[in-house]
């Protein structure tokens, strides 16, 4: 296996694609639009317009151009950090539960 500074089990691939995210909570479903920054076999990094909580469950559709169907992912937030750029955006690290 390749060694990396973070000792990840899988290499991350930069994606930079638009995403549609559905937050599943006791209060119902909330739709958000954002950007998928990178993706690996076990996780996905998202930039969204608000900060979510650790443990939040998400349905993520990574959109692609052309006739390629979106990649659909069920995920769970494992960390969330607000950006320091006054945009109000946050970076989420999510564990992939299942992927279509």
Beta strands, then each sheet from edge to edge (+ up, - down):
strand 1: 13-25
strand 2: 28-39
strand 3: 43-48
strand 4: 57-62
strand 5: 71-82
strand 6: 90-99
sheet 1: 1+ 2- 3+ 6- 5+ 4- 1+
end
